[in-house]
Amino acid sequence: MPFGDDDFLVAHRQAGAPLVTQLTRIRAGHEDLIASAPPFSPSDSAPYIVPRAEHWWFSKQGDEGYSSSVFFVSSNGDRIEQKRVKLIRRYPQVWLPIPGEEPRGIEISVAPQQPSLHIDEITPSGAKPLASFAWWQTSDYIQNDGPTLWSAQALDRGRVAVVAIDGPPRAMTLRLRIVGGEEATESVLPCSVPLDQLLVTALGAAGRLAIVALSKEREVVAIIADVDQPQSARCRVISAAGERAAQPGFGTPAVVWAGEGFVASWIRDDGTVRACELGNLRVPPFVIDVGEGADVTFPLRQLLFADGEYVTFVWRERGGELVLRRMPNNLTGYAVATEFWHLLCGAFEKTGGKPSDTADQSTK
């Protein structure tokens, strides 16, 4: 894998044992096995690739026999800790890891007899109920949709934001549920674009939440919301007119908080990797091409990572090679500077290495 001296964790399905997930570490061209998750069903063949931080953790949820569990692997200094937690609900539906230093996640389930949506917090210490909401169908409905329509982010004061595209068939909306605080709330976020699937989120400063999803026409749609004032959310299509995003079921689009703003990325259906800064969405963002030739049928689960003043893009090419590209957070400034440099170099080439008359006049 062409990562050079970079240090990555890779979670992938074990060859010949599709229900077993192995967690390996890639460093300086060497691969070391860290842990193996129990043989949970269903299998998850899409590999996760995560830059290795000082503290990291990985989770996998699944069924084994007649019980459902979440399996955690985490680092504690040089020691690797593993913990298996049995879930308290008989019919778990969606497992949502919550980004952060501490291993935790949200389990979504629906009671089949009297339809109601249950949200529980799961940590290595055990399971804790957080909230219940009215629901409109049996558990089969949410189970068929899977986790691509759901995402969770940790907020202040122990709260968690759970975002989902859900609702009765043909009347689905973008919903924000706040749980874990004094009172659970549910809001419909305003967005005139009919959303379909592949929802991802990122939490920024001052309770700002970025949501990126695909429309029914495979446009890339972004929403910026204040979790405490959800009705003020702003929504718009950020992909170019006529552009269609790849729709593999996971891995694209992606969004991260990059220190001063949100950066979104996606893979177009022709394999072009695209990205932009979201800004306040009052105007269309400036979109740049990051790479091309990406696999659109079986991509990695993570396309974009934040790393200090940089963002890192990781994707798999059609031939199977992994590509890593690191760029400054200020994608717009980088693109403008790059374009200016290309124009300047072109002017020098046309004049045999001497600035053109136009270039001379522009500097006077």
Salt bridges, closest charged atoms under 4 A:
ASP7 OD2 - ARG25 NH2 2.69
ASP7 OD2 - ARG52 NH1 3.78
GLU31 OE2 - HIS12 NE2 3.76
ASP44 OD1 - ARG301 NH2 3.15
GLU54 OE2 - HIS55 NE2 4.00
GLU64 OE1 - ARG84 NH2 2.34
GLU81 OE2 - ARG79 NH2 3.02
ASP120 OD2 - ARG89 NE 2.88
GLU121 OE2 - ARG104 NH2 2.58
GLU121 OE1 - LYS128 NZ 3.54
ASP156 OD2 - ARG157 NH1 3.31
ASP156 OD1 - ARG159 NH2 2.56
ASP166 OD1 - ARG175 NE 3.12
ASP166 OD2 - ARG177 NH1 2.84
GLU186 OE2 - ARG175 NH1 3.12
GLU186 OE2 - ARG177 NH2 2.98
ASP228 OD1 - ARG159 NH1 3.12
GLU243 OE1 - ARG268 NH1 3.82
GLU243 OE1 - ARG274 NH1 2.57
ASP270 OD2 - ARG268 NH2 3.04
ASP289 OD1 - ARG274 NE 2.74
ASP307 OD2 - ARG326 NH2 2.83
